[in-house]
């Protein structure tokens, strides 16, 4: 990938070991491992959840960023 001033950036794909390991924080690992642990009847069909199983709100994101 070409950048300004003639610099280049090398983009390498993730190693399959990284993507399948529970230790790395990837969306796939979140979906397959952590989300199942906190999902409850309040979760609905949302992807990201707080630790109590409710969906993430705007104020939660604002406070934690």
mmCIF file of the N, C-alpha and C atoms, coordinates in Angstrom:
data_MODEL
# 
_entry.id   MODEL 
# 
loop_
_atom_site.group_PDB 
_atom_site.id 
_atom_site.type_symbol 
_atom_site.label_atom_id 
_atom_site.label_alt_id 
_atom_site.label_comp_id 
_atom_site.label_asym_id 
_atom_site.label_entity_id 
_atom_site.label_seq_id 
_atom_site.pdbx_PDB_ins_code 
_atom_site.Cartn_x 
_atom_site.Cartn_y 
_atom_site.Cartn_z 
_atom_site.occupancy 
_atom_site.B_iso_or_equiv 
_atom_site.pdbx_formal_charge 
_atom_site.auth_seq_id 
_atom_site.auth_comp_id 
_atom_site.auth_asym_id 
_atom_site.auth_atom_id 
_atom_site.pdbx_PDB_model_num 
ATOM 1   N N  . UNK A 1 1  ? 0.841   -1.159  0.000  1.00 0.00 ? 1  UNK A N  1 
ATOM 2   C CA . UNK A 1 1  ? 0.000   0.000   0.000  1.00 0.00 ? 1  UNK A CA 1 
ATOM 3   C C  . UNK A 1 1  ? 0.894   1.232   0.000  1.00 0.00 ? 1  UNK A C  1 
ATOM 4   N N  . UNK A 1 2  ? 0.664   2.131   -0.947 1.00 0.00 ? 2  UNK A N  1 
ATOM 5   C CA . UNK A 1 2  ? 1.456   3.352   -1.053 1.00 0.00 ? 2  UNK A CA 1 
ATOM 6   C C  . UNK A 1 2  ? 0.905   4.416   -0.121 1.00 0.00 ? 2  UNK A C  1 
ATOM 7   N N  . UNK A 1 3  ? 1.795   5.091   0.589  1.00 0.00 ? 3  UNK A N  1 
ATOM 8   C CA . UNK A 1 3  ? 1.438   6.185   1.470  1.00 0.00 ? 3  UNK A CA 1 
ATOM 9   C C  . UNK A 1 3  ? 2.057   7.470   0.953  1.00 0.00 ? 3  UNK A C  1 
ATOM 10  N N  . UNK A 1 4  ? 1.827   8.555   1.658  1.00 0.00 ? 4  UNK A N  1 
ATOM 11  C CA . UNK A 1 4  ? 2.415   9.834   1.287  1.00 0.00 ? 4  UNK A CA 1 
ATOM 12  C C  . UNK A 1 4  ? 3.933   9.771   1.346  1.00 0.00 ? 4  UNK A C  1 
ATOM 13  N N  . UNK A 1 5  ? 4.558   10.623  0.587  1.00 0.00 ? 5  UNK A N  1 
ATOM 14  C CA . UNK A 1 5  ? 6.015   10.782  0.573  1.00 0.00 ? 5  UNK A CA 1 
ATOM 15  C C  . UNK A 1 5  ? 6.762   9.512   0.189  1.00 0.00 ? 5  UNK A C  1 
ATOM 16  N N  . UNK A 1 6  ? 6.112   8.652   -0.611 1.00 0.00 ? 6  UNK A N  1 
ATOM 17  C CA . UNK A 1 6  ? 6.786   7.476   -1.122 1.00 0.00 ? 6  UNK A CA 1 
ATOM 18  C C  . UNK A 1 6  ? 6.938   6.323   -0.154 1.00 0.00 ? 6  UNK A C  1 
ATOM 19  N N  . UNK A 1 7  ? 6.392   6.445   1.039  1.00 0.00 ? 7  UNK A N  1 
ATOM 20  C CA . UNK A 1 7  ? 6.484   5.362   2.002  1.00 0.00 ? 7  UNK A CA 1 
ATOM 21  C C  . UNK A 1 7  ? 5.501   4.265   1.623  1.00 0.00 ? 7  UNK A C  1 
ATOM 22  N N  . UNK A 1 8  ? 5.792   3.053   2.034  1.00 0.00 ? 8  UNK A N  1 
ATOM 23  C CA . UNK A 1 8  ? 4.884   1.933   1.782  1.00 0.00 ? 8  UNK A CA 1 
ATOM 24  C C  . UNK A 1 8  ? 4.520   1.272   3.100  1.00 0.00 ? 8  UNK A C  1 
ATOM 25  N N  . UNK A 1 9  ? 3.382   0.648   3.114  1.00 0.00 ? 9  UNK A N  1 
ATOM 26  C CA . UNK A 1 9  ? 2.923   -0.077  4.309  1.00 0.00 ? 9  UNK A CA 1 
ATOM 27  C C  . UNK A 1 9  ? 2.655   -1.511  3.906  1.00 0.00 ? 9  UNK A C  1 
ATOM 28  N N  . UNK A 1 10 ? 3.190   -2.427  4.670  1.00 0.00 ? 10 UNK A N  1 
ATOM 29  C CA . UNK A 1 10 ? 2.979   -3.845  4.418  1.00 0.00 ? 10 UNK A CA 1 
ATOM 30  C C  . UNK A 1 10 ? 1.786   -4.316  5.249  1.00 0.00 ? 10 UNK A C  1 
ATOM 31  N N  . UNK A 1 11 ? 0.809   -4.886  4.589  1.00 0.00 ? 11 UNK A N  1 
ATOM 32  C CA . UNK A 1 11 ? -0.358  -5.420  5.274  1.00 0.00 ? 11 UNK A CA 1 
ATOM 33  C C  . UNK A 1 11 ? -0.280  -6.933  5.196  1.00 0.00 ? 11 UNK A C  1 
ATOM 34  N N  . UNK A 1 12 ? -0.222  -7.559  6.366  1.00 0.00 ? 12 UNK A N  1 
ATOM 35  C CA . UNK A 1 12 ? -0.144  -9.019  6.391  1.00 0.00 ? 12 UNK A CA 1 
ATOM 36  C C  . UNK A 1 12 ? -1.420  -9.577  7.011  1.00 0.00 ? 12 UNK A C  1 
ATOM 37  N N  . UNK A 1 13 ? -1.936  -10.658 6.467  1.00 0.00 ? 13 UNK A N  1 
ATOM 38  C CA . UNK A 1 13 ? -3.163  -11.245 7.031  1.00 0.00 ? 13 UNK A CA 1 
ATOM 39  C C  . UNK A 1 13 ? -2.884  -11.860 8.399  1.00 0.00 ? 13 UNK A C  1 
ATOM 40  N N  . UNK A 1 14 ? -3.931  -11.952 9.206  1.00 0.00 ? 14 UNK A N  1 
ATOM 41  C CA . UNK A 1 14 ? -3.790  -12.569 10.515 1.00 0.00 ? 14 UNK A CA 1 
ATOM 42  C C  . UNK A 1 14 ? -3.498  -14.053 10.377 1.00 0.00 ? 14 UNK A C  1 
ATOM 43  N N  . UNK A 1 15 ? -2.688  -14.518 11.261 1.00 0.00 ? 15 UNK A N  1 
ATOM 44  C CA . UNK A 1 15 ? -2.373  -15.939 11.339 1.00 0.00 ? 15 UNK A CA 1 
ATOM 45  C C  . UNK A 1 15 ? -3.625  -16.683 11.819 1.00 0.00 ? 15 UNK A C  1 
ATOM 46  N N  . UNK A 1 16 ? -3.904  -17.836 11.259 1.00 0.00 ? 16 UNK A N  1 
ATOM 47  C CA . UNK A 1 16 ? -5.083  -18.608 11.669 1.00 0.00 ? 16 UNK A CA 1 
ATOM 48  C C  . UNK A 1 16 ? -5.016  -18.987 13.141 1.00 0.00 ? 16 UNK A C  1 
ATOM 49  N N  . UNK A 1 17 ? -3.820  -19.160 13.666 1.00 0.00 ? 17 UNK A N  1 
ATOM 50  C CA . UNK A 1 17 ? -3.660  -19.473 15.083 1.00 0.00 ? 17 UNK A CA 1 
ATOM 51  C C  . UNK A 1 17 ? -4.158  -18.310 15.945 1.00 0.00 ? 17 UNK A C  1 
ATOM 52  N N  . UNK A 1 18 ? -3.900  -17.092 15.514 1.00 0.00 ? 18 UNK A N  1 
ATOM 53  C CA . UNK A 1 18 ? -4.360  -15.908 16.247 1.00 0.00 ? 18 UNK A CA 1 
ATOM 54  C C  . UNK A 1 18 ? -5.881  -15.817 16.192 1.00 0.00 ? 18 UNK A C  1 
ATOM 55  N N  . UNK A 1 19 ? -6.456  -16.029 15.024 1.00 0.00 ? 19 UNK A N  1 
ATOM 56  C CA . UNK A 1 19 ? -7.899  -15.893 14.856 1.00 0.00 ? 19 UNK A CA 1 
ATOM 57  C C  . UNK A 1 19 ? -8.678  -16.962 15.614 1.00 0.00 ? 19 UNK A C  1 
ATOM 58  N N  . UNK A 1 20 ? -8.093  -18.134 15.810 1.00 0.00 ? 20 UNK A N  1 
ATOM 59  C CA . UNK A 1 20 ? -8.824  -19.208 16.474 1.00 0.00 ? 20 UNK A CA 1 
ATOM 60  C C  . UNK A 1 20 ? -8.522  -19.316 17.975 1.00 0.00 ? 20 UNK A C  1 
ATOM 61  N N  . UNK A 1 21 ? -7.540  -18.593 18.448 1.00 0.00 ? 21 UNK A N  1 
ATOM 62  C CA . UNK A 1 21 ? -7.175  -18.655 19.863 1.00 0.00 ? 21 UNK A CA 1 
ATOM 63  C C  . UNK A 1 21 ? -8.146  -17.839 20.708 1.00 0.00 ? 21 UNK A C  1 
ATOM 64  N N  . UNK A 1 22 ? -8.505  -18.345 21.870 1.00 0.00 ? 22 UNK A N  1 
ATOM 65  C CA . UNK A 1 22 ? -9.398  -17.624 22.775 1.00 0.00 ? 22 UNK A CA 1 
ATOM 66  C C  . UNK A 1 22 ? -8.693  -16.463 23.466 1.00 0.00 ? 22 UNK A C  1 
ATOM 67  N N  . UNK A 1 23 ? -7.364  -16.430 23.406 1.00 0.00 ? 23 UNK A N  1 
ATOM 68  C CA . UNK A 1 23 ? -6.611  -15.397 24.103 1.00 0.00 ? 23 UNK A CA 1 
ATOM 69  C C  . UNK A 1 23 ? -6.629  -14.055 23.374 1.00 0.00 ? 23 UNK A C  1 
ATOM 70  N N  . UNK A 1 24 ? -6.838  -14.054 22.065 1.00 0.00 ? 24 UNK A N  1 
ATOM 71  C CA . UNK A 1 24 ? -6.803  -12.822 21.291 1.00 0.00 ? 24 UNK A CA 1 
ATOM 72  C C  . UNK A 1 24 ? -8.204  -12.236 21.160 1.00 0.00 ? 24 UNK A C  1 
ATOM 73  N N  . UNK A 1 25 ? -8.321  -10.917 21.242 1.00 0.00 ? 25 UNK A N  1 
ATOM 74  C CA . UNK A 1 25 ? -9.616  -10.243 21.179 1.00 0.00 ? 25 UNK A CA 1 
ATOM 75  C C  . UNK A 1 25 ? -9.971  -9.901  19.737 1.00 0.00 ? 25 UNK A C  1 
ATOM 76  N N  . UNK A 1 26 ? -10.602 -10.831 19.061 1.00 0.00 ? 26 UNK A N  1 
ATOM 77  C CA . UNK A 1 26 ? -11.087 -10.594 17.712 1.00 0.00 ? 26 UNK A CA 1 
ATOM 78  C C  . UNK A 1 26 ? -12.605 -10.713 17.726 1.00 0.00 ? 26 UNK A C  1 
ATOM 79  N N  . UNK A 1 27 ? -13.291 -10.104 16.756 1.00 0.00 ? 27 UNK A N  1 
ATOM 80  C CA . UNK A 1 27 ? -14.760 -10.240 16.715 1.00 0.00 ? 27 UNK A CA 1 
ATOM 81  C C  . UNK A 1 27 ? -15.227 -11.690 16.664 1.00 0.00 ? 27 UNK A C  1 
ATOM 82  N N  . UNK A 1 28 ? -14.495 -12.543 15.954 1.00 0.00 ? 28 UNK A N  1 
ATOM 83  C CA . UNK A 1 28 ? -14.881 -13.950 15.864 1.00 0.00 ? 28 UNK A CA 1 
ATOM 84  C C  . UNK A 1 28 ? -14.790 -14.627 17.231 1.00 0.00 ? 28 UNK A C  1 
ATOM 85  N N  . UNK A 1 29 ? -13.722 -14.382 17.962 1.00 0.00 ? 29 UNK A N  1 
ATOM 86  C CA . UNK A 1 29 ? -13.580 -14.978 19.291 1.00 0.00 ? 29 UNK A CA 1 
ATOM 87  C C  . UNK A 1 29 ? -14.611 -14.425 20.265 1.00 0.00 ? 29 UNK A C  1 
ATOM 88  N N  . UNK A 1 30 ? -14.927 -13.141 20.134 1.00 0.00 ? 30 UNK A N  1 
ATOM 89  C CA . UNK A 1 30 ? -15.974 -12.551 20.966 1.00 0.00 ? 30 UNK A CA 1 
ATOM 90  C C  . UNK A 1 30 ? -17.298 -13.257 20.715 1.00 0.00 ? 30 UNK A C  1 
ATOM 91  N N  . UNK A 1 31 ? -17.652 -13.407 19.444 1.00 0.00 ? 31 UNK A N  1 
ATOM 92  C CA . UNK A 1 31 ? -18.917 -14.043 19.083 1.00 0.00 ? 31 UNK A CA 1 
ATOM 93  C C  . UNK A 1 31 ? -18.959 -15.500 19.522 1.00 0.00 ? 31 UNK A C  1 
ATOM 94  N N  . UNK A 1 32 ? -17.904 -16.231 19.303 1.00 0.00 ? 32 UNK A N  1 
ATOM 95  C CA . UNK A 1 32 ? -17.894 -17.668 19.581 1.00 0.00 ? 32 UNK A CA 1 
ATOM 96  C C  . UNK A 1 32 ? -17.717 -18.015 21.058 1.00 0.00 ? 32 UNK A C  1 
ATOM 97  N N  . UNK A 1 33 ? -17.072 -17.164 21.833 1.00 0.00 ? 33 UNK A N  1 
ATOM 98  C CA . UNK A 1 33 ? -16.733 -17.528 23.207 1.00 0.00 ? 33 UNK A CA 1 
ATOM 99  C C  . UNK A 1 33 ? -17.393 -16.642 24.266 1.00 0.00 ? 33 UNK A C  1 
ATOM 100 N N  . UNK A 1 34 ? -17.086 -15.351 24.259 1.00 0.00 ? 34 UNK A N  1 
ATOM 101 C CA . UNK A 1 34 ? -17.511 -14.498 25.348 1.00 0.00 ? 34 UNK A CA 1 
ATOM 102 C C  . UNK A 1 34 ? -18.995 -14.147 25.309 1.00 0.00 ? 34 UNK A C  1 
ATOM 103 N N  . UNK A 1 35 ? -19.551 -13.839 24.133 1.00 0.00 ? 35 UNK A N  1 
ATOM 104 C CA . UNK A 1 35 ? -20.936 -13.396 24.033 1.00 0.00 ? 35 UNK A CA 1 
ATOM 105 C C  . UNK A 1 35 ? -21.895 -14.450 24.580 1.00 0.00 ? 35 UNK A C  1 
ATOM 106 N N  . UNK A 1 36 ? -21.609 -15.709 24.325 1.00 0.00 ? 36 UNK A N  1 
ATOM 107 C CA . UNK A 1 36 ? -22.460 -16.795 24.813 1.00 0.00 ? 36 UNK A CA 1 
ATOM 108 C C  . UNK A 1 36 ? -22.513 -16.824 26.340 1.00 0.00 ? 36 UNK A C  1 
ATOM 109 N N  . UNK A 1 37 ? -21.434 -16.407 26.979 1.00 0.00 ? 37 UNK A N  1 
ATOM 110 C CA . UNK A 1 37 ? -21.371 -16.449 28.442 1.00 0.00 ? 37 UNK A CA 1 
ATOM 111 C C  . UNK A 1 37 ? -22.235 -15.379 29.092 1.00 0.00 ? 37 UNK A C  1 
ATOM 112 N N  . UNK A 1 38 ? -22.418 -14.241 28.437 1.00 0.00 ? 38 UNK A N  1 
ATOM 113 C CA . UNK A 1 38 ? -23.157 -13.141 29.067 1.00 0.00 ? 38 UNK A CA 1 
ATOM 114 C C  . UNK A 1 38 ? -24.558 -12.937 28.489 1.00 0.00 ? 38 UNK A C  1 
ATOM 115 N N  . UNK A 1 39 ? -24.866 -13.577 27.369 1.00 0.00 ? 39 UNK A N  1 
ATOM 116 C CA . UNK A 1 39 ? -26.174 -13.379 26.743 1.00 0.00 ? 39 UNK A CA 1 
ATOM 117 C C  . UNK A 1 39 ? -27.293 -13.872 27.660 1.00 0.00 ? 39 UNK A C  1 
ATOM 118 N N  . UNK A 1 40 ? -28.393 -13.112 27.702 1.00 0.00 ? 40 UNK A N  1 
ATOM 119 C CA . UNK A 1 40 ? -29.559 -13.504 28.479 1.00 0.00 ? 40 UNK A CA 1 
ATOM 120 C C  . UNK A 1 40 ? -30.814 -12.998 27.772 1.00 0.00 ? 40 UNK A C  1 
ATOM 121 N N  . UNK A 1 41 ? -31.960 -13.009 28.434 1.00 0.00 ? 41 UNK A N  1 
ATOM 122 C CA . UNK A 1 41 ? -33.210 -12.608 27.780 1.00 0.00 ? 41 UNK A CA 1 
ATOM 123 C C  . UNK A 1 41 ? -33.238 -11.115 27.440 1.00 0.00 ? 41 UNK A C  1 
ATOM 124 N N  . UNK A 1 42 ? -32.395 -10.307 28.067 1.00 0.00 ? 42 UNK A N  1 
ATOM 125 C CA . UNK A 1 42 ? -32.321 -8.877  27.769 1.00 0.00 ? 42 UNK A CA 1 
ATOM 126 C C  . UNK A 1 42 ? -31.421 -8.567  26.575 1.00 0.00 ? 42 UNK A C  1 
ATOM 127 N N  . UNK A 1 43 ? -30.652 -9.544  26.106 1.00 0.00 ? 43 UNK A N  1 
ATOM 128 C CA . UNK A 1 43 ? -29.656 -9.319  25.066 1.00 0.00 ? 43 UNK A CA 1 
ATOM 129 C C  . UNK A 1 43 ? -30.262 -9.028  23.705 1.00 0.00 ? 43 UNK A C  1 
ATOM 130 N N  . UNK A 1 44 ? -31.307 -9.730  23.357 1.00 0.00 ? 44 UNK A N  1 
ATOM 131 C CA . UNK A 1 44 ? -31.890 -9.549  22.027 1.00 0.00 ? 44 UNK A CA 1 
ATOM 132 C C  . UNK A 1 44 ? -30.949 -10.039 20.954 1.00 0.00 ? 44 UNK A C  1 
ATOM 133 N N  . UNK A 1 45 ? -30.973 -9.369  19.820 1.00 0.00 ? 45 UNK A N  1 
ATOM 134 C CA . UNK A 1 45 ? -30.196 -9.794  18.668 1.00 0.00 ? 45 UNK A CA 1 
ATOM 135 C C  . UNK A 1 45 ? -29.022 -8.847  18.407 1.00 0.00 ? 45 UNK A C  1 
ATOM 136 N N  . UNK A 1 46 ? -28.507 -8.195  19.426 1.00 0.00 ? 46 UNK A N  1 
ATOM 137 C CA . UNK A 1 46 ? -27.390 -7.274  19.251 1.00 0.00 ? 46 UNK A CA 1 
ATOM 138 C C  . UNK A 1 46 ? -26.065 -8.022  19.357 1.00 0.00 ? 46 UNK A C  1 
ATOM 139 N N  . UNK A 1 47 ? -25.052 -7.501  18.699 1.00 0.00 ? 47 UNK A N  1 
ATOM 140 C CA . UNK A 1 47 ? -23.755 -8.184  18.672 1.00 0.00 ? 47 UNK A CA 1 
ATOM 141 C C  . UNK A 1 47 ? -22.936 -7.897  19.925 1.00 0.00 ? 47 UNK A C  1 
ATOM 142 N N  . UNK A 1 48 ? -22.795 -6.618  20.291 1.00 0.00 ? 48 UNK A N  1 
ATOM 143 C CA . UNK A 1 48 ? -21.969 -6.260  21.436 1.00 0.00 ? 48 UNK A CA 1 
ATOM 144 C C  . UNK A 1 48 ? -22.820 -6.119  22.685 1.00 0.00 ? 48 UNK A C  1 
ATOM 145 N N  . UNK A 1 49 ? -22.355 -6.729  23.765 1.00 0.00 ? 49 UNK A N  1 
ATOM 146 C CA . UNK A 1 49 ? -23.076 -6.718  25.039 1.00 0.00 ? 49 UNK A CA 1 
ATOM 147 C C  . UNK A 1 49 ? -22.169 -6.239  26.154 1.00 0.00 ? 49 UNK A C  1 
ATOM 148 N N  . UNK A 1 50 ? -22.791 -5.672  27.183 1.00 0.00 ? 50 UNK A N  1 
ATOM 149 C CA . UNK A 1 50 ? -22.057 -5.343  28.396 1.00 0.00 ? 50 UNK A CA 1 
ATOM 150 C C  . UNK A 1 50 ? -21.917 -6.620  29.222 1.00 0.00 ? 50 UNK A C  1 
ATOM 151 N N  . UNK A 1 51 ? -21.153 -6.570  30.279 1.00 0.00 ? 51 UNK A N  1 
ATOM 152 C CA . UNK A 1 51 ? -20.899 -7.770  31.071 1.00 0.00 ? 51 UNK A CA 1 
ATOM 153 C C  . UNK A 1 51 ? -22.148 -8.296  31.776 1.00 0.00 ? 51 UNK A C  1 
ATOM 154 N N  . UNK A 1 52 ? -23.199 -7.469  31.906 1.00 0.00 ? 52 UNK A N  1 
ATOM 155 C CA . UNK A 1 52 ? -24.437 -7.942  32.523 1.00 0.00 ? 52 UNK A CA 1 
ATOM 156 C C  . UNK A 1 52 ? -25.437 -8.494  31.503 1.00 0.00 ? 52 UNK A C  1 
ATOM 157 N N  . UNK A 1 53 ? -25.063 -8.520  30.219 1.00 0.00 ? 53 UNK A N  1 
ATOM 158 C CA . UNK A 1 53 ? -25.909 -9.103  29.186 1.00 0.00 ? 53 UNK A CA 1 
ATOM 159 C C  . UNK A 1 53 ? -26.793 -8.125  28.440 1.00 0.00 ? 53 UNK A C  1 
ATOM 160 N N  . UNK A 1 54 ? -26.831 -6.863  28.882 1.00 0.00 ? 54 UNK A N  1 
ATOM 161 C CA . UNK A 1 54 ? -27.629 -5.867  28.170 1.00 0.00 ? 54 UNK A CA 1 
ATOM 162 C C  . UNK A 1 54 ? -26.839 -5.317  26.994 1.00 0.00 ? 54 UNK A C  1 
ATOM 163 N N  . UNK A 1 55 ? -27.555 -4.721  26.027 1.00 0.00 ? 55 UNK A N  1 
ATOM 164 C CA . UNK A 1 55 ? -26.860 -4.160  24.866 1.00 0.00 ? 55 UNK A CA 1 
ATOM 165 C C  . UNK A 1 55 ? -26.086 -2.907  25.269 1.00 0.00 ? 55 UNK A C  1 
ATOM 166 N N  . UNK A 1 56 ? -25.060 -2.591  24.521 1.00 0.00 ? 56 UNK A N  1 
ATOM 167 C CA . UNK A 1 56 ? -24.214 -1.439  24.805 1.00 0.00 ? 56 UNK A CA 1 
ATOM 168 C C  . UNK A 1 56 ? -24.956 -0.171  24.396 1.00 0.00 ? 56 UNK A C  1 
ATOM 169 N N  . UNK A 1 57 ? -24.976 0.801   25.272 1.00 0.00 ? 57 UNK A N  1 
ATOM 170 C CA . UNK A 1 57 ? -25.652 2.065   25.004 1.00 0.00 ? 57 UNK A CA 1 
ATOM 171 C C  . UNK A 1 57 ? -24.641 3.127   24.590 1.00 0.00 ? 57 UNK A C  1 
ATOM 172 N N  . UNK A 1 58 ? -25.146 4.243   24.072 1.00 0.00 ? 58 UNK A N  1 
ATOM 173 C CA . UNK A 1 58 ? -24.274 5.348   23.675 1.00 0.00 ? 58 UNK A CA 1 
ATOM 174 C C  . UNK A 1 58 ? -23.484 5.881   24.870 1.00 0.00 ? 58 UNK A C  1 
ATOM 175 N N  . UNK A 1 59 ? -24.143 6.003   26.005 1.00 0.00 ? 59 UNK A N  1 
ATOM 176 C CA . UNK A 1 59 ? -23.458 6.534   27.194 1.00 0.00 ? 59 UNK A CA 1 
ATOM 177 C C  . UNK A 1 59 ? -22.371 5.572   27.674 1.00 0.00 ? 59 UNK A C  1 
ATOM 178 N N  . UNK A 1 60 ? -22.591 4.262   27.549 1.00 0.00 ? 60 UNK A N  1 
ATOM 179 C CA . UNK A 1 60 ? -21.569 3.265   27.932 1.00 0.00 ? 60 UNK A CA 1 
ATOM 180 C C  . UNK A 1 60 ? -20.322 3.440   27.065 1.00 0.00 ? 60 UNK A C  1 
ATOM 181 N N  . UNK A 1 61 ? -20.523 3.577   25.762 1.00 0.00 ? 61 UNK A N  1 
ATOM 182 C CA . UNK A 1 61 ? -19.395 3.746   24.846 1.00 0.00 ? 61 UNK A CA 1 
ATOM 183 C C  . UNK A 1 61 ? -18.678 5.065   25.146 1.00 0.00 ? 61 UNK A C  1 
ATOM 184 N N  . UNK A 1 62 ? -19.441 6.142   25.330 1.00 0.00 ? 62 UNK A N  1 
ATOM 185 C CA . UNK A 1 62 ? -18.847 7.445   25.616 1.00 0.00 ? 62 UNK A CA 1 
ATOM 186 C C  . UNK A 1 62 ? -18.040 7.403   26.915 1.00 0.00 ? 62 UNK A C  1 
ATOM 187 N N  . UNK A 1 63 ? -18.561 6.773   27.947 1.00 0.00 ? 63 UNK A N  1 
ATOM 188 C CA . UNK A 1 63 ? -17.872 6.719   29.229 1.00 0.00 ? 63 UNK A CA 1 
ATOM 189 C C  . UNK A 1 63 ? -16.612 5.845   29.186 1.00 0.00 ? 63 UNK A C  1 
ATOM 190 N N  . UNK A 1 64 ? -16.599 4.824   28.325 1.00 0.00 ? 64 UNK A N  1 
ATOM 191 C CA . UNK A 1 64 ? -15.473 3.903   28.296 1.00 0.00 ? 64 UNK A CA 1 
ATOM 192 C C  . UNK A 1 64 ? -14.432 4.214   27.226 1.00 0.00 ? 64 UNK A C  1 
ATOM 193 N N  . UNK A 1 65 ? -14.702 5.188   26.394 1.00 0.00 ? 65 UNK A N  1 
ATOM 194 C CA . UNK A 1 65 ? -13.694 5.619   25.435 1.00 0.00 ? 65 UNK A CA 1 
ATOM 195 C C  . UNK A 1 65 ? -13.013 6.838   25.978 1.00 0.00 ? 65 UNK A C  1 
# 
